[in-house]
Amino acid sequence: MSSTIVCTDGKARCHWCSVAPEYLAYHDTEWGFPVSDDQRLFEKLSLEGFQSGLSWRTILAKRENFRAAFHGFDFDRIARYTQRDIDRLLKDAGIVRHRGKIEAVINNAQRARELINEEGSLAAYVWRFEPDAKQLAEPQTASTSAESIALSKDLKKRGWKFVGPTTVYAFMQAMGLINDHVEGCVVRAKVERARKTFTRPR
């Protein structure tokens, strides 16, 4: 099981907090807390796709640039992007300029609109894949799960891109579908409380 690290405030946290200073606030206030907002869910799936082959630190450092470049990850707007937008994004030094990943976000925005028409919301769809906590591996010892594989497979069937099982698992960790904070981490209990009071979207 992944260990904890004692930070300058004397509190123990997941060891990965020590990798970069910008990780601390992200770990304490975002990672693992349940999310039901469609735009935030779409943003995270998009950023996880951009992370493929890179570190999360790289993406987190550029997150505000990504938000500005992609109009706050408003998927209704992104779904209408044209070649002019692709050219604009490929010239934007503030983001990861990878044509395949940029085109995937535009494609996925179009697929998100289709999915919402069918399922009611992106959140209602995603949360159907929430795993049984009793079936999960020890925190931070897995990079995929049966549920992330199933979600990845279904998204791909619907035409989504850059949504492999590992990418989807990282998305599920971050968006609170699982509580992957290690035992002893000061935030684990906060996330567990948030998950208990969270109203699952239907």
QUIJOZI-V309787 format. One record per helix or strand of 2 or more residues. SS is the DSSP state (h for helix, s for strand). FROM is the first residue (numbers start at 1). LEN is the number of residues. If there is no record, write none. Layout:
# QUIJOZI-V309787
ss=SS from=FROM len=LEN
ss=SS from=FROM len=LEN
This chain:
# QUIJOZI-V309787
ss=s from=4 len=3
ss=s from=12 len=3
ss=h from=15 len=5
ss=h from=23 len=7
ss=h from=38 len=14
ss=h from=56 len=6
ss=h from=63 len=7
ss=h from=71 len=3
ss=h from=75 len=4
ss=h from=83 len=8
ss=h from=99 len=21
ss=h from=122 len=6
ss=h from=133 len=3
ss=h from=146 len=12
ss=h from=165 len=10
ss=h from=188 len=10
